[in-house]
Amino acid sequence: MTAALPAIETTVRLLGDMIRIRVMEERCAELYQQTKIRGFLHLAIGEEAVSTGVVSRLQPDDAVVATYREHGHALVKGIDAARIMAEMYGKVEGCSGGRGGSMHLFDADHRFYGGNAIVGGHLPLAVGLGLADDMLDGHRATACFFGEGAMAEGEFHEAMNLAALWDTPTLFVCENNLYAMGTSLESSESETNLAVKAAAYNLPAWSVDGMDVVAVAEATDRALTSIRGGGGPVFLEAKTYRFRAHSMFDPDLYRSKDEIERWKERDPIVTFTDRLIEAGHIDAEGIEQLWAGARAEMDDAVAFAEAGTWEPVERLTTNVYRRTPSSGHPAPETERGQV
């Protein structure tokens, strides 16, 4: 069942954010092929409704902990596109000072705690953030994003168990795109109903159509109402699909082209655009303005990244740590000298 549309201002903002993510990631793919962006690059084209639907419902002081497929989450959380793009380039002006790249976007001012490259390794961090907020504040929530592949990791079970035991204000969002790298869900999980699996930890858990941004937003509102009311953690499975390969290095031989094309028929941007036109929320001119605005924003972001600066060689040991023989405690290399 399709979720009812909210107010026009909300629907246009949701569509606009999904378009911004799509334009940014398509631009990143082009820049990667031009070797402007190096290292690993994992795109979430096709999954924009999940990041937009969830993050749009968070408060500014709520935290986000994400995976290496986090560009859209960072953008909707409020991190400037120019700082994101500069980070992609590895420039000092990037949100992680050019040291993180695509997989490690970070911005404490926006309470965006990664971009984390280790599958499942960030889930305990989200529980810790939730526990700290519960002790110090009492109204903030932490949204933790992960793929269904992370549910096979020990950290998932540890995190879910502790969050439920301690009633932490944590929203666990599983972005189920059916393939953990190249392994299908049916090949890796004996229980493919992921909400049922999560509910075993005695917390609310349900699934939502991850290709419907309004459905995701409504499910997030329901979850956050429970969390902010002291109900403890909630698990949300968003059933979605990535149109591109796992990463730019992936030959994508584990799924058929027909399958990909079938999912593209449910493109969250195209289908939502059609709904808004039919409902009279926007017209063709308004849609073109959203796309043009997103392209201009990303043009400016690329120009900012191109004009950015590389970190001086003499600063390369800044924030690099090692254990010292005398104390056994880590000391920054800027204080200890050369390795």
C-alpha positions as CSV (number, residue, x, y, z in Angstrom):
1,M,0.0,0.0,0.0
2,T,1.4,3.4,-1.0
3,A,1.8,5.9,1.8
4,A,-0.3,9.0,1.6
5,L,1.5,12.2,0.6
6,P,2.3,14.8,3.3
7,A,2.2,18.6,2.8
8,I,3.5,20.0,-0.5
9,E,6.5,21.7,1.2
10,T,7.5,18.4,2.7
11,T,7.1,16.4,-0.5
12,V,9.1,18.9,-2.7
13,R,11.9,18.9,-0.1
14,L,12.0,15.1,-0.1
15,L,12.2,15.0,-3.9
16,G,14.8,17.7,-4.0
17,D,17.0,15.9,-1.5
18,M,16.8,12.6,-3.5
19,I,17.7,14.5,-6.7
20,R,20.6,16.2,-4.9
21,I,22.0,12.8,-3.9
22,R,21.5,11.3,-7.3
23,V,23.3,14.2,-9.1
24,M,26.1,14.2,-6.5
25,E,26.7,10.4,-6.9
26,E,26.5,10.4,-10.7
27,R,29.0,13.3,-10.7
28,C,31.3,11.3,-8.4
29,A,31.2,8.3,-10.8
30,E,32.3,10.6,-13.6
31,L,35.1,12.1,-11.5
32,Y,36.2,8.7,-10.5
33,Q,36.6,7.6,-14.1
34,Q,38.6,10.8,-14.6
35,T,40.8,9.7,-11.7
36,K,39.9,12.9,-9.8
37,I,38.5,10.7,-7.0
38,R,40.7,7.8,-6.0
39,G,40.5,4.8,-3.7
40,F,37.2,3.1,-3.2
41,L,33.9,4.5,-4.2
42,H,30.6,2.9,-3.2
43,L,27.5,4.5,-4.7
44,A,23.9,4.3,-3.5
45,I,22.1,5.2,-6.7
46,G,18.6,3.7,-6.4
47,E,18.7,3.8,-2.6
48,E,18.0,7.6,-2.1
49,A,14.6,7.1,-0.5
50,V,16.2,5.4,2.5
51,S,18.8,8.1,3.4
52,T,16.4,10.9,2.6
53,G,13.4,9.4,4.3
54,V,15.2,8.6,7.6
55,V,17.6,11.5,7.9
56,S,15.0,14.1,7.0
57,R,13.0,13.1,10.1
58,L,15.9,13.5,12.5
59,Q,16.5,16.6,14.7
60,P,19.8,18.6,14.2
61,D,21.2,17.2,17.5
62,D,20.4,13.6,16.6
63,A,23.4,11.5,15.6
64,V,24.0,9.5,12.5
65,V,26.4,6.5,12.2
66,A,26.7,5.2,8.6
67,T,28.5,2.8,6.4
68,Y,30.9,3.4,3.5
69,R,27.9,4.1,1.3
70,E,27.1,7.3,3.2
71,H,27.3,10.2,0.8
72,G,23.5,10.8,0.7
73,H,23.2,10.5,4.5
74,A,25.9,13.2,5.0
75,L,24.3,15.5,2.5
76,V,20.8,15.3,4.0
77,K,22.2,15.6,7.5
78,G,23.4,19.1,6.4
79,I,27.1,18.7,5.6
80,D,27.9,21.1,2.8
81,A,28.2,19.5,-0.6
82,A,31.5,21.4,-1.2
83,R,33.1,19.9,1.9
84,I,31.9,16.4,0.9
85,M,33.3,16.8,-2.6
86,A,36.6,18.1,-1.2
87,E,36.8,15.1,1.0
88,M,36.3,12.9,-2.0
89,Y,39.2,14.6,-3.7
90,G,41.3,14.2,-0.5
91,K,41.7,17.9,0.0
92,V,42.3,19.7,3.3
93,E,39.0,21.5,3.0
94,G,37.1,18.2,3.1
95,C,34.9,17.4,6.1
96,S,37.5,14.9,7.3
97,G,40.4,17.1,6.4
98,G,41.1,15.0,3.3
99,R,42.1,12.0,5.3
100,G,38.9,10.0,5.1
101,G,37.9,10.1,1.4
102,S,34.7,8.6,0.2
103,M,34.4,5.9,2.9
104,H,35.0,8.1,5.9
105,L,33.0,11.3,5.8
106,F,32.8,12.8,9.3
107,D,31.5,16.0,10.8
108,A,31.1,16.3,14.6
109,D,29.3,19.7,14.3
110,H,26.5,17.9,12.5
111,R,26.8,14.8,14.7
112,F,27.7,12.7,11.7
113,Y,30.0,10.0,13.0
114,G,31.0,8.2,9.8
115,G,31.3,6.7,7.1
116,N,32.8,3.5,8.6
117,A,34.5,0.9,6.3
118,I,34.4,-2.2,8.6
119,V,31.2,-4.1,8.0
120,G,29.2,-4.1,11.2
121,G,32.0,-2.5,13.2
122,H,30.1,0.8,13.7
123,L,27.0,-0.7,15.3
124,P,28.6,-0.8,18.8
125,L,29.6,2.8,18.3
126,A,26.0,3.7,17.8
127,V,25.0,1.9,21.0
128,G,27.6,3.9,22.8
129,L,26.5,7.2,21.4
130,G,22.9,6.3,22.4
131,L,23.9,5.4,25.9
132,A,25.9,8.6,26.3
133,D,22.9,10.7,25.0
134,D,20.5,8.8,27.3
135,M,22.7,9.6,30.3
136,L,23.6,13.2,29.4
137,D,20.6,14.5,27.5
138,G,17.6,12.3,27.4
139,H,15.9,13.3,24.2
140,R,18.4,12.8,21.4
141,A,18.4,9.7,19.2
142,T,21.1,7.9,17.1
143,A,20.3,6.5,13.7
144,C,22.7,3.7,12.7
145,F,22.7,2.6,9.0
146,F,24.0,-0.8,7.8
147,G,23.5,-3.3,5.0
148,E,21.9,-6.7,5.5
149,G,25.3,-8.3,5.2
150,A,26.2,-6.8,8.6
151,M,23.5,-8.9,10.2
152,A,25.8,-11.9,9.8
153,E,28.5,-10.2,11.8
154,G,29.0,-10.7,15.5
155,E,28.9,-6.9,16.2
156,F,25.3,-6.8,15.0
157,H,24.2,-9.3,17.6
158,E,26.3,-7.7,20.4
159,A,25.0,-4.3,19.6
160,M,21.4,-5.3,19.4
161,N,21.6,-7.2,22.6
162,L,23.2,-4.3,24.5
163,A,20.9,-1.7,23.1
164,A,17.9,-3.7,24.2
165,L,19.3,-4.4,27.6
166,W,20.2,-0.8,28.2
167,D,17.2,0.7,26.4
168,T,19.4,3.0,24.3
169,P,17.7,5.6,22.0
170,T,19.1,3.9,18.9
171,L,17.3,3.5,15.5
172,F,18.9,0.6,13.7
173,V,18.2,1.0,9.9
174,C,19.1,-2.0,7.8
175,E,19.4,-0.9,4.1
176,N,18.5,-4.3,2.6
177,N,19.6,-4.1,-1.0
178,L,19.6,-7.9,-1.3
179,Y,23.3,-8.3,-1.9
180,A,26.2,-8.2,0.6
181,M,28.8,-7.3,-1.9
182,G,28.2,-10.2,-4.3
183,T,26.4,-12.6,-2.0
184,S,22.6,-12.8,-2.1
185,L,20.5,-12.6,1.0
186,E,19.2,-16.1,0.4
187,S,22.7,-17.4,0.3
188,S,23.8,-15.9,3.6
189,E,20.8,-15.8,5.9
190,S,18.7,-18.8,7.0
191,E,16.0,-16.3,8.1
192,T,15.5,-13.8,5.3
193,N,12.7,-11.9,7.2
194,L,15.2,-9.6,8.8
195,A,12.6,-7.9,11.1
196,V,11.8,-11.3,12.6
197,K,15.5,-11.9,13.1
198,A,16.0,-8.6,14.8
199,A,12.8,-9.0,17.0
200,A,14.5,-11.9,18.7
201,Y,16.4,-9.3,20.8
202,N,13.1,-8.1,22.3
203,L,12.7,-4.8,20.5
204,P,10.2,-3.4,18.0
205,A,11.1,-4.3,14.5
206,W,9.4,-4.0,11.2
207,S,10.0,-3.6,7.4
208,V,9.2,-0.8,5.0
209,D,9.3,-0.3,1.3
210,G,12.7,1.4,0.9
211,M,11.8,2.6,-2.6
212,D,9.0,4.9,-1.2
213,V,10.5,7.9,0.5
214,V,7.2,8.8,2.2
215,A,6.8,5.3,3.6
216,V,10.3,5.4,4.9
217,A,9.7,8.9,6.5
218,E,6.5,7.7,8.2
219,A,8.2,4.5,9.5
220,T,11.0,6.7,10.9
221,D,8.5,9.0,12.6
222,R,6.8,6.0,14.2
223,A,10.2,4.6,15.4
224,L,11.4,8.0,16.7
225,T,8.2,8.6,18.6
226,S,8.8,5.3,20.4
227,I,12.4,6.0,21.0
228,R,11.9,9.5,22.3
229,G,9.2,8.2,24.5
230,G,11.6,5.9,26.3
231,G,10.7,2.8,24.4
232,G,14.3,1.8,23.8
233,P,15.8,0.9,20.4
234,V,13.9,0.1,17.2
235,F,14.9,-1.9,14.2
236,L,13.8,-0.8,10.7
237,E,14.4,-2.8,7.6
238,A,14.2,-0.7,4.4
239,K,13.9,-3.0,1.4
240,T,15.8,-1.3,-1.4
241,Y,18.1,-1.9,-4.3
242,R,21.3,-0.4,-5.7
243,F,21.3,0.1,-9.4
244,R,25.1,0.2,-9.7
245,A,27.6,-2.4,-8.7
246,H,28.9,-2.8,-5.1
247,S,31.8,-0.5,-5.9
248,M,33.6,0.9,-8.9
249,F,35.8,-2.2,-8.9
250,D,32.9,-4.7,-8.9
251,P,32.2,-6.4,-12.3
252,D,28.6,-7.1,-11.1
253,L,28.4,-10.6,-12.4
254,Y,26.2,-12.1,-9.6
255,R,22.9,-10.6,-10.7
256,S,21.1,-10.5,-14.0
257,K,20.6,-7.4,-16.1
258,D,16.8,-8.2,-16.2
259,E,16.7,-8.0,-12.4
260,I,18.4,-4.6,-12.4
261,E,16.0,-3.3,-15.0
262,R,13.0,-4.5,-13.1
263,W,14.1,-2.6,-10.0
264,K,14.8,0.5,-12.1
265,E,11.1,0.5,-12.9
266,R,10.7,1.4,-9.3
267,D,13.3,4.2,-9.3
268,P,12.4,6.2,-6.1
269,I,13.0,9.5,-7.9
270,V,11.0,8.7,-11.0
271,T,8.0,7.2,-9.2
272,F,7.9,9.9,-6.6
273,T,8.1,12.6,-9.3
274,D,5.1,11.0,-11.1
275,R,3.1,10.9,-7.8
276,L,3.8,14.6,-7.1
277,I,2.8,15.6,-10.6
278,E,-0.4,13.6,-10.4
279,A,-1.2,15.1,-7.0
280,G,-0.6,18.6,-8.2
281,H,2.3,19.2,-5.8
282,I,4.7,20.2,-8.5
283,D,4.8,20.8,-12.3
284,A,7.4,20.2,-15.0
285,E,9.0,23.6,-14.5
286,G,9.3,23.0,-10.8
287,I,11.0,19.6,-11.4
288,E,13.5,21.1,-13.8
289,Q,14.3,23.7,-11.2
290,L,15.1,21.0,-8.7
291,W,17.4,19.2,-11.1
292,A,19.0,22.5,-12.3
293,G,19.6,23.6,-8.7
294,A,21.2,20.2,-7.8
295,R,23.5,20.4,-10.9
296,A,24.5,24.0,-10.0
297,E,25.2,22.9,-6.4
298,M,27.4,20.1,-7.5
299,D,29.2,22.3,-10.1
300,D,30.1,24.6,-7.2
301,A,31.1,21.7,-5.1
302,V,33.5,20.3,-7.8
303,A,35.0,23.8,-8.3
304,F,35.6,24.1,-4.6
305,A,37.3,20.7,-4.5
306,E,39.4,21.5,-7.6
307,A,40.6,24.7,-6.0
308,G,41.3,23.0,-2.6
309,T,44.7,22.3,-1.2
310,W,46.7,19.2,-0.6
311,E,48.0,18.5,2.9
312,P,51.6,19.6,3.2
313,V,54.0,16.7,3.5
314,E,55.3,18.0,6.9
315,R,51.8,17.5,8.4
316,L,51.4,13.9,7.3
317,T,52.2,12.5,10.8
318,T,49.6,14.8,12.5
319,N,47.0,12.7,14.4
320,V,49.1,9.5,13.8
321,Y,49.6,7.6,17.0
322,R,52.0,5.0,18.4
323,R,52.7,3.4,21.8
324,T,55.7,4.7,23.6
325,P,58.0,2.2,25.4
326,S,58.0,4.3,28.6
327,S,54.3,4.8,29.2
328,G,52.5,2.3,27.1
329,H,50.1,5.1,26.1
330,P,49.6,6.4,22.6
331,A,51.3,9.7,21.8
332,P,50.7,11.8,18.7
333,E,53.6,11.7,16.3
334,T,53.6,15.5,16.2
335,E,54.9,15.3,19.7
336,R,57.1,12.3,19.4
337,G,58.8,13.1,16.1
338,Q,59.5,10.6,13.3
339,V,58.4,7.0,13.5
